[in-house]
Amino acid sequence: MSNVTAYSRQSVFDIAIQEFGSIEAVFDLLVANPGLAFDSMIASGTTLKITPAILYKDVVDFYQKYALKPATGDIAGLIEYTKSDGGMITKTYNYDLANGNNTFDGVRLYNLSDNLTIQINYIAINTGVVVYIDSSLDGINYSPIPDASYTLDASLMTHQFLIIGLTTAYVRLRVENAQSGMISNMIIEV
């Protein structure tokens, strides 16, 4: 038997796919970890026991090769974009940047492999505030999108990013150097 450490928002099904290559292995996972149930959300950093029996090696190899950690659990604050949204969603924040949390809710996109427009509306920000658009394939590990950063102009109240040919599943807004002002909303159009 070996161990695996769970990441944020991973369920027993996520661990089964990641480590065994199939959700069929969830039964082995539950037997090896008696405190778990089918509907268990696993706390980030929890060490689980796993048996060495891999059901589908090619699936496990894929997750390992790309360092992917499936995480389908509760994603508080995440907006789920679907085709029925008609290509546009608006998230209202009215968030005071003096509060200190400068990473905003992400958006889970529907198999995005096209162009993305993100408009950020803000009020009374200090000078030197930089915004970044980050992307992620798994909703956990985010990286800045190249050429998707901008120093906000305090005299304006909006900035729009146009990102061409983006392939991702998640995007989020990140703000640096903000001591005052407010992010009022973010409009995402695909």
Phi and psi in degrees as a GROMACS rama.xvg file:
@    title "Ramachandran Plot"
@    xaxis  label "Phi"
@    yaxis  label "Psi"
@TYPE xy
-127.258  -178.119  SER-2
-121.079  155.94  ASN-3
-138.532  144.352  VAL-4
-100.337  128.936  THR-5
-77.9775  145.118  ALA-6
-99.0516  170.111  TYR-7
-55.4087  135.514  SER-8
69.0613  18.1534  ARG-9
-87.4583  138.898  GLN-10
-103.937  175.166  SER-11
-63.3572  -30.0846  VAL-12
-69.7672  -39.4106  PHE-13
-61.0481  -44.6564  ASP-14
-64.8549  -40.8574  ILE-15
-60.4722  -44.8429  ALA-16
-67.0933  -44.9947  ILE-17
-61.9583  -42.9653  GLN-18
-97.1761  -26.9824  GLU-19
-115.511  -17.8503  PHE-20
88.444  3.51774  GLY-21
-160.809  145.992  SER-22
-72.0775  -13.2356  ILE-23
-57.7296  -26.7332  GLU-24
-77.162  -1.46868  ALA-25
-59.4545  -30.8433  VAL-26
-65.0968  -42.7114  PHE-27
-62.9117  -39.4555  ASP-28
-64.3607  -42.0213  LEU-29
-67.8726  -37.616  LEU-30
-65.6383  -42.0801  VAL-31
-73.6634  -18.6261  ALA-32
-131.431  80.9455  ASN-33
-56.5693  -21.6582  PRO-34
-78.522  -6.37815  GLY-35
-94.3345  156.006  LEU-36
-134.508  170.571  ALA-37
-55.1181  -36.1557  PHE-38
-96.715  15.3184  ASP-39
-70.6707  130.85  SER-40
-95.207  132.467  MET-41
-97.8991  128.767  ILE-42
-64.2177  137.806  ALA-43
-55.8584  133.497  SER-44
91.6845  -5.00309  GLY-45
-68.8751  135.075  THR-46
-94.1332  126.252  THR-47
-113.868  147.619  LEU-48
-86.136  137.953  LYS-49
-132.97  148.408  ILE-50
-84.9464  154.981  THR-51
-78.0958  3.06791  PRO-52
-80.3014  107.53  ALA-53
-91.6202  129.501  ILE-54
-83.5922  -44.9817  LEU-55
-130.36  94.4662  TYR-56
-60.6804  -36.8485  LYS-57
-63.2713  -33.781  ASP-58
-69.7145  -46.7045  VAL-59
-60.5305  -44.1053  VAL-60
-60.674  -39.2106  ASP-61
-60.8488  -49.2053  PHE-62
-61.419  -40.3306  TYR-63
-69.2534  -43.6019  GLN-64
-58.1085  -42.7168  LYS-65
-99.3195  9.72406  TYR-66
51.0015  44.0644  ALA-67
-93.0729  139.773  LEU-68
-125.875  101.002  LYS-69
-60.8019  138.504  PRO-70
-146.828  89.1026  ALA-71
-100.317  8.01799  THR-72
-72.3712  -170.897  GLY-73
-56.0771  126.737  ASP-74
-119.63  81.9992  ILE-75
-59.3627  131.549  ALA-76
83.8285  -6.44543  GLY-77
-83.6295  134.143  LEU-78
-92.9671  130.902  ILE-79
-99.5582  112.638  GLU-80
-88.0325  131.858  TYR-81
-126.762  166.296  THR-82
-58.8876  -29.4792  LYS-83
-70.1821  -11.2977  SER-84
-71.524  -7.57564  ASP-85
71.2035  21.3859  GLY-86
91.2146  -3.73276  GLY-87
-144.274  136.655  MET-88
-134.695  146.692  ILE-89
-122.155  131.223  THR-90
-116.224  118.367  LYS-91
-90.0113  127.471  THR-92
-107.522  -52.0541  TYR-93
47.615  49.0905  ASN-94
-98.7488  122.641  TYR-95
-75.0416  115.363  ASP-96
-65.4996  -16.6639  LEU-97
-70.1316  -13.0862  ALA-98
-71.7103  -19.3188  ASN-99
101.311  -26.869  GLY-100
-82.3442  111.75  ASN-101
-114.362  18.1799  ASN-102
-115.326  125.338  THR-103
-103.859  164.022  PHE-104
-45.065  139.62  ASP-105
-86.6161  173.112  GLY-106
-126.506  126.674  VAL-107
-90.0569  118.103  ARG-108
-96.4654  157.88  LEU-109
-88.4339  94.0067  TYR-110
44.5142  56.2522  ASN-111
-69.53  123.416  LEU-112
-147.661  51.1747  SER-113
-151.904  -153.839  ASP-114
-89.6267  150.995  ASN-115
-135.794  131.551  LEU-116
-116.279  128.452  THR-117
-125.681  122.412  ILE-118
-110.363  130.011  GLN-119
-112.885  126.613  ILE-120
-110.419  134.26  ASN-121
-143.481  163.844  TYR-122
-136.181  133.761  ILE-123
50.5925  46.0809  ALA-124
-81.7438  156.342  ILE-125
-77.1767  164.542  ASN-126
-73.7372  153.258  THR-127
86.4677  8.23054  GLY-128
-77.378  126.136  VAL-129
-112.427  133.6  VAL-130
-112.32  144.275  VAL-131
-127.527  147.229  TYR-132
-108.019  121.703  ILE-133
-104.961  153.005  ASP-134
-128.842  161.056  SER-135
-154.62  146.118  SER-136
-89.4163  -25.601  LEU-137
-113.375  -5.08985  ASP-138
79.8999  5.10524  GLY-139
-119.336  -53.0009  ILE-140
-96.1377  104.691  ASN-141
-101.744  147.079  TYR-142
-134.033  147.157  SER-143
-64.2292  141.014  PRO-144
-78.93  128.149  ILE-145
-54.8919  137.377  PRO-146
62.9447  21.9303  ASP-147
-117.985  49.882  ALA-148
-132.644  154.017  SER-149
-158.235  136.533  TYR-150
-85.9235  116.272  THR-151
-64.9389  140.601  LEU-152
-88.7445  115.597  ASP-153
-62.856  -21.3996  ALA-154
-82.3168  -14.2401  SER-155
-99.362  174.646  LEU-156
-128.507  12.4299  MET-157
-156.775  153.086  THR-158
-145.228  143.368  HIS-159
-124.106  130.209  GLN-160
-99.8672  136.896  PHE-161
-119.642  114.665  LEU-162
-112.282  121.202  ILE-163
-103.139  132.503  ILE-164
71.3207  31.5109  GLY-165
-78.1743  133.432  LEU-166
-119.614  110.587  THR-167
-162.611  176.805  THR-168
-118.18  -23.0224  ALA-169
-136.974  144.78  TYR-170
-135.656  155.259  VAL-171
-149.365  162.888  ARG-172
-103.011  134.417  LEU-173
-128.996  136.727  ARG-174
-121.244  136.159  VAL-175
-125.459  154.021  GLU-176
66.215  27.1907  ASN-177
-97.8606  126.071  ALA-178
-118.266  -18.2008  GLN-179
-149.132  164.835  SER-180
104.949  -174.955  GLY-181
-144.974  136.482  MET-182
-89.3737  114.072  ILE-183
-85.0234  -45.1586  SER-184
-161.456  171.016  ASN-185
-134.771  130.705  MET-186
-115.597  125.77  ILE-187
-116.188  128.327  ILE-188
-127.706  127.693  GLU-189
